[in-house]
């Protein structure tokens, strides 16, 4: 057997370079790049190895470890899990900075490969710089903190372990059923150690993503339930995107006359104009979708994990006889709430269901109800998105500007705060796969870093990021990254003076404004940030607009800009899109404030509508 002598770091990089994947019949790099911040834990070995392979795998310099890893998440989402970015940090705080991003990838079921430096296996110089010593178990380092938020975890303590670990890490990240981030810890001494690796380990491997087919009995049960349905409904989740099943969903819904509602992750599975698209469902959804959910007797949960924001904390399905069909690659998700499980790929399962349903179609009276409901939804969104020069701009009006001016290739992105509800309702997709809202982990800061990653993935598309002032303050350095690498973004910063949507929740549940808005946090010096100047200091084109009319013209200028263009507008902290559903939060059962007691009573009354075990 022919061998080649390499360091652990060299072998790891060489293996990554050899991994390819078929996308639309074309062979592409499985790992197109590495986002890295070098420190003493990864620069002397892994950094050298990456430099040696710089013609084969691009290394991008991050500004913040969490931010660059969130960019890797945004990249994976935009690529619909078909390509994977690597995020590499040094040891200690650099590694721990990536744990939050690993949590995002874990919850959102997205592949990212995390490589972090680690302490010496031989322990002779312990404690080394940035080492957190564990008094009970000396084998534990801060990198063990990744274990709860990755699908695969390993620490390489001998070079030859790569032969076992790397294929398993890749397999995990490409498996639709267990897809998520992988972590590999690289102790400083082991990174530098050499081993005679078999050359075959570095031969090109071309991967394909498997499409598991559902069990025949499970399909039969689902078909029987659908044929007996009088008011069937499809909830389309993110799994539709990851299965590349958007066209099949449209064809299936049309052929069988079944209305479709979308989760946050599933938005833009159907065009907004599709006659069976009944809008977004749940807490950040609209009345039309939630009204249909209340009447449905059979619900096909297609590629969704049925998060509380999708189900209204399990209150929107008020028909106790409603049956669920859980179509998912993950049995854990497919059986939720006594669903009839159909464990399989969304696209293949739609094909199999279509064949077995034959000419069966849902009742025209039911689909007409859906079409009537959705008219009201669009009318409401149009009304709140309309210009009003007599008041401070609202989020809905800001979203409305972009919605009206949207081109089919535009890709909008946001996360956390008030924008998920506003964009989930106000962005009406003119093209498939045109929307990313990180709302599984609801991670503030994703708005800018994720947008940078999305632009890496789709350089030909206009990536438009909506970010509130609170998220901007948490993480903004990837504006600089986007300028540094000519990944042009359009960024719309809505400044409503703090964490306004949480202030809304606080007040609505009987509390008083406290520690959310800047004015309510007892500041010694109340200073408002000039976001435009701040963005300009990082090289972006920036401007402040004072009205919706000015925003419209500024947005036109931003399209023509040759680099990241940031538009800042002050917005109302009190005006929000309505039409969602009940959401369970913990409200005190004892308080000196009667408003809190009243809110608790309302919460407990709402809980009576929850679907528990039926």
SVG drawing of the C-alpha trace seen along z (x, -y; Angstrom):
<svg xmlns="http://www.w3.org/2000/svg" viewBox="-68 -64 74 66">
<polyline fill="none" stroke="black" stroke-width="0.4" points="0.0,0.0 1.4,-3.4 1.6,-5.9 2.4,-9.6 3.9,-11.2 1.8,-14.2 1.1,-16.0 -2.4,-15.6 -3.3,-19.1 -2.0,-18.5 -3.9,-15.2 -7.1,-16.8 -7.0,-19.6 -6.0,-17.2 -8.9,-15.0 -11.3,-17.9 -10.0,-19.0 -10.7,-15.5 -14.3,-15.5 -16.7,-16.4 -20.5,-16.4 -22.8,-16.2 -25.1,-19.2 -27.6,-19.2 -25.4,-16.7 -22.3,-18.8 -19.3,-17.9 -18.6,-20.6 -16.4,-21.0 -18.1,-19.6 -16.0,-22.0 -15.5,-25.2 -13.9,-27.2 -12.7,-27.7 -13.7,-30.7 -10.9,-31.1 -9.4,-33.3 -5.9,-32.1 -4.4,-31.9 -1.7,-29.9 -4.0,-26.9 -4.4,-26.6 -2.0,-28.9 1.2,-26.9 -0.1,-23.7 -3.6,-24.0 -2.7,-27.5 0.3,-26.1 -1.7,-23.3 -4.4,-25.6 -1.7,-27.9 -0.2,-24.9 -3.6,-24.1 -4.8,-27.7 -5.3,-27.0 -7.7,-24.2 -9.6,-25.5 -10.2,-29.2 -9.6,-30.5 -11.6,-33.6 -10.5,-35.7 -13.2,-36.2 -13.6,-39.1 -15.4,-37.3 -15.5,-33.6 -19.3,-33.5 -19.9,-35.7 -17.8,-33.7 -19.4,-30.5 -22.9,-32.1 -21.7,-32.9 -21.0,-29.2 -24.6,-28.5 -26.0,-31.1 -24.0,-29.6 -25.3,-26.1 -28.9,-27.3 -28.5,-29.2 -26.9,-26.1 -29.7,-23.9 -27.3,-21.6 -25.5,-20.6 -22.1,-22.3 -20.4,-22.8 -18.2,-25.5 -15.5,-24.9 -15.1,-27.2 -11.8,-27.1 -10.7,-28.9 -7.8,-28.7 -8.4,-27.3 -10.2,-28.7 -12.3,-31.8 -12.1,-31.5 -13.5,-28.0 -16.2,-28.9 -17.2,-31.9 -18.3,-29.3 -20.6,-27.3 -23.5,-29.7 -23.2,-29.3 -23.0,-25.5 -26.3,-25.7 -27.9,-27.5 -26.7,-24.9 -27.7,-22.1 -31.3,-23.4 -31.7,-24.3 -30.3,-21.0 -27.6,-22.5 -24.1,-21.2 -21.0,-23.1 -17.6,-21.5 -16.1,-23.1 -12.3,-22.7 -10.9,-24.1 -7.4,-24.0 -7.1,-22.1 -4.6,-21.7 -1.6,-19.3 -2.4,-15.6 0.9,-14.9 0.0,-17.7 3.6,-18.5 3.3,-22.3 -0.2,-22.4 -1.8,-24.7 -1.2,-26.3 -2.4,-29.7 -6.2,-29.8 -6.6,-26.4 -9.6,-25.9 -8.5,-23.2 -11.0,-20.7 -10.2,-19.6 -12.0,-16.2 -11.3,-15.1 -8.1,-16.4 -9.3,-15.2 -12.0,-17.8 -11.3,-21.1 -13.6,-23.9 -14.2,-22.1 -16.3,-19.6 -18.9,-22.4 -19.7,-21.6 -21.0,-18.2 -24.7,-19.2 -24.9,-21.2 -23.3,-19.1 -24.3,-15.8 -20.8,-14.5 -17.9,-15.2 -14.4,-14.0 -11.0,-15.0 -8.0,-13.7 -5.4,-12.4 -3.4,-10.4 -3.0,-11.3 -4.3,-7.9 -7.6,-8.6 -8.4,-10.9 -8.9,-7.7 -11.9,-6.8 -13.2,-10.2 -13.3,-12.3 -15.5,-9.9 -17.9,-9.7 -18.1,-13.4 -18.8,-13.9 -21.4,-11.1 -23.2,-12.7 -23.3,-16.1 -24.7,-14.7 -27.3,-12.4 -30.7,-14.0 -31.9,-12.2 -29.2,-13.4 -27.8,-16.4 -26.2,-19.0 -22.8,-20.4 -19.7,-18.3 -16.9,-19.2 -13.3,-18.0 -10.8,-19.1 -7.2,-19.4 -4.7,-19.3 -1.6,-21.4 0.9,-18.6 -1.2,-16.2 -1.8,-18.7 1.9,-18.8 2.6,-15.1 3.3,-13.1 2.0,-9.8 2.3,-7.6 -1.2,-7.9 -2.4,-5.6 -2.7,-7.5 -6.1,-6.0 -7.4,-8.1 -6.9,-11.2 -8.5,-9.9 -11.4,-11.9 -14.8,-10.9 -17.9,-12.2 -20.8,-12.3 -24.6,-12.4 -27.2,-13.1 -29.4,-10.1 -33.2,-10.2 -34.7,-7.5 -38.0,-6.1 -40.9,-5.6 -42.1,-2.2 -45.0,-0.8 -47.2,-0.4 -46.6,-4.0 -47.5,-5.2 -50.6,-3.2 -51.8,-4.6 -51.1,-8.1 -53.0,-7.6 -56.0,-6.1 -56.1,-9.1 -55.9,-11.6 -58.6,-9.9 -61.0,-10.1 -60.1,-13.8 -62.7,-16.5 -60.5,-19.4 -56.8,-18.4 -54.0,-20.9 -50.2,-20.7 -47.8,-22.5 -44.6,-23.0 -41.4,-23.2 -37.7,-23.7 -37.4,-20.0 -39.1,-20.9 -36.2,-23.3 -33.5,-20.8 -35.2,-18.0 -35.3,-20.4 -39.0,-19.5 -40.6,-22.9 -41.8,-22.1 -43.1,-18.7 -45.0,-20.3 -46.7,-22.7 -47.6,-19.9 -48.9,-17.7 -51.0,-20.4 -52.4,-21.3 -53.1,-17.7 -54.9,-16.9 -56.4,-20.3 -54.8,-20.7 -54.2,-24.1 -50.6,-24.8 -49.4,-26.9 -45.8,-27.6 -43.6,-27.6 -40.9,-30.2 -38.2,-27.7 -40.5,-26.6 -41.4,-30.0 -40.9,-30.4 -41.6,-26.7 -44.5,-28.0 -44.8,-31.3 -47.0,-33.7 -49.2,-33.9 -49.9,-30.2 -53.7,-29.7 -53.2,-27.1 -50.7,-29.1 -52.7,-30.1 -49.9,-32.1 -47.6,-31.7 -48.9,-29.7 -48.6,-30.1 -47.5,-32.8 -45.7,-34.8 -48.3,-33.8 -51.6,-35.2 -55.2,-34.7 -55.9,-32.9 -53.4,-30.1 -54.4,-29.8 -58.1,-29.7 -57.5,-26.9 -55.5,-25.0 -58.4,-25.3 -60.7,-23.7 -58.4,-21.0 -59.2,-17.4 -56.0,-15.9 -52.7,-17.8 -49.6,-16.7 -46.6,-18.0 -44.1,-18.0 -40.5,-18.5 -41.3,-20.4 -40.4,-19.8 -43.6,-21.5 -42.0,-24.2 -44.2,-26.1 -44.3,-29.2 -45.7,-26.9 -48.3,-25.3 -49.2,-28.3 -47.9,-26.2 -50.3,-23.5 -53.5,-25.7 -54.3,-26.4 -55.6,-22.9 -58.9,-23.3 -60.5,-20.2 -59.9,-17.4 -60.4,-14.9 -57.6,-16.3 -55.1,-13.6 -51.5,-14.4 -49.3,-12.8 -45.6,-13.4 -43.5,-13.3 -39.9,-13.6 -36.5,-12.0 -36.3,-12.0 -38.6,-9.6 -38.2,-11.7 -40.1,-14.5 -42.4,-12.2 -44.2,-10.8 -44.8,-14.0 -48.2,-14.4 -49.3,-10.9 -48.8,-11.6 -49.0,-8.8 -45.3,-8.6 -44.0,-8.5 -40.3,-8.5 -38.7,-9.4 -37.4,-12.2 -40.0,-14.9 -39.6,-14.9 -39.7,-11.1 -42.6,-10.8 -44.7,-13.3 -44.1,-11.3 -45.1,-8.1 -48.2,-9.6 -49.2,-11.1 -49.0,-7.8 -51.1,-6.0 -53.7,-8.8 -54.3,-8.6 -57.2,-10.9 -58.2,-11.7 -58.7,-15.4 -59.7,-17.5 -63.1,-19.1 -63.4,-22.3 -65.4,-23.9 -62.5,-23.6 -59.9,-25.0 -62.3,-27.9 -62.4,-28.6 -58.6,-28.8 -58.6,-31.2 -61.2,-33.4 -59.2,-33.5 -55.9,-34.4 -57.6,-37.4 -58.1,-38.9 -54.5,-38.3 -53.1,-40.1 -55.6,-42.9 -54.4,-43.4 -50.7,-43.3 -51.3,-45.8 -53.0,-48.1 -50.4,-48.1 -47.5,-48.3 -49.0,-51.4 -47.2,-54.7 -48.3,-57.0 -46.4,-60.3 -48.1,-61.3 -46.3,-58.7 -43.0,-57.2 -42.3,-54.4 -43.3,-50.9 -41.5,-47.6 -44.4,-46.6 -43.9,-49.7 -40.2,-49.1 -40.8,-45.5 -43.4,-46.7 -40.9,-48.8 -38.7,-45.8 -41.7,-43.6 -43.0,-46.0 -39.6,-46.5 -38.5,-42.9 -37.0,-41.2 -37.3,-37.4 -33.7,-36.8 -33.7,-38.7 -33.0,-36.8 -34.1,-38.4 -32.7,-37.4 -33.3,-38.1 -33.4,-36.6 -34.9,-37.1 -36.6,-40.2 -39.5,-41.8 -38.5,-41.0 -39.5,-37.3 -43.2,-38.2 -43.0,-41.2 -41.1,-39.5 -42.9,-36.2 -46.1,-38.0 -44.9,-41.0 -42.4,-39.3 -44.5,-37.6 -42.2,-35.4 -41.9,-36.1 -39.4,-33.2 -38.8,-30.0 -36.1,-29.7 -35.9,-33.5 -36.1,-33.7 -34.0,-32.9 -35.2,-33.7 -33.1,-32.1 -35.9,-31.4 -35.1,-27.9 -32.6,-29.2 -33.7,-32.9 -30.1,-34.0 -29.6,-37.8 -26.5,-38.7 -27.3,-36.2 -28.8,-38.9 -25.4,-40.3 -23.1,-37.3 -25.6,-35.0 -26.1,-37.4 -22.4,-37.4 -22.5,-33.6 -25.5,-33.7 -23.8,-36.1 -20.8,-33.8 -23.1,-31.0 -25.1,-33.1 -22.8,-35.9 -25.2,-36.4 -28.2,-37.2 -29.0,-40.4 -28.9,-39.5 -31.0,-41.9 -30.6,-41.8 -33.2,-43.3 -31.7,-44.0 -32.9,-45.8 -30.7,-48.2 -30.4,-45.6 -29.1,-42.8 -26.8,-45.3 -25.2,-46.2 -24.7,-42.5 -22.8,-41.6 -21.9,-43.9 -18.3,-43.2 -19.2,-41.2 -20.3,-44.3 -16.5,-44.8 -16.1,-41.2 -18.5,-41.8 -16.6,-44.9 -13.2,-43.2 -14.2,-40.4 -16.5,-42.2 -19.6,-40.3 -22.0,-43.1 -25.1,-43.2 -28.0,-45.6 -28.6,-46.1 -31.7,-47.8 -31.2,-48.9 -34.5,-49.7 -33.7,-51.7 -36.6,-51.5 -34.6,-52.5 -33.8,-49.1 -35.3,-45.6 -38.7,-46.8 -40.4,-43.5 -39.4,-42.1 -40.6,-45.3 -43.9,-44.6 -44.0,-41.1 -43.0,-42.5 -45.8,-45.0 -48.4,-42.7 -47.8,-40.2 -48.5,-42.8 -45.0,-44.2 -43.7,-47.7 -41.1,-48.8 -37.8,-47.8 -34.3,-47.3 -35.3,-46.7 -35.6,-50.1 -32.6,-52.3 -34.7,-54.9 -35.9,-52.3 -32.6,-50.9 -31.6,-53.7 -28.8,-55.0 -26.3,-57.4 -25.8,-58.9 -28.5,-58.2 -26.6,-58.1 -28.1,-56.9 -25.8,-55.2 -25.2,-56.7 -25.4,-53.4 -24.7,-55.0 -21.4,-56.5 -20.5,-53.2 -21.2,-51.2 -19.3,-53.8 -16.2,-53.4 -16.1,-49.7 -16.1,-50.7 -19.8,-50.4 -21.8,-52.9 -24.3,-54.2 -27.1,-56.7 -29.9,-57.7 -33.5,-58.1 -36.3,-59.9 -39.4,-58.4 -40.7,-55.6 -40.5,-57.7 -36.8,-58.3 -36.3,-54.6 -37.7,-53.7 -35.3,-55.9 -32.4,-54.8 -33.2,-51.2 -32.9,-51.9 -29.5,-53.5 -28.4,-50.5 -29.2,-48.1 -26.7,-50.1 -24.0,-50.2 -20.8,-48.3 -20.3,-47.3 -22.4,-46.8 -24.9,-49.5 -26.4,-50.2 -29.7,-52.2 -30.8,-53.4 -34.3,-54.4 -36.0,-55.2 -39.0,-53.0 -41.9,-52.8 -41.4,-50.6 -45.1,-50.1 -46.6,-49.1 -46.6,-45.4 -48.2,-43.1 -51.1,-41.3 -52.9,-38.1 -50.8,-35.4 -51.9,-32.9 -51.5,-32.1 -48.0,-31.6 -47.2,-30.1 -44.8,-32.0 -44.2,-31.8 -46.3,-34.5 -46.1,-34.8 -48.9,-33.4 -48.2,-35.8 -47.5,-39.5 -48.1,-42.9 -49.3,-44.1 -52.9,-43.3 -51.9,-43.6 -49.6,-40.6 -52.3,-38.6 -54.7,-39.4 -52.1,-38.4 -51.7,-35.1 -55.4,-34.4 -55.4,-35.1 -52.5,-32.8 -54.1,-29.9 -57.3,-30.4 -55.4,-30.2 -53.8,-27.0 -57.1,-25.3 -57.0,-25.2 -53.8,-23.2 -53.7,-19.9 -52.3,-17.5 -52.1,-13.9 -55.1,-13.8"/>
</svg>
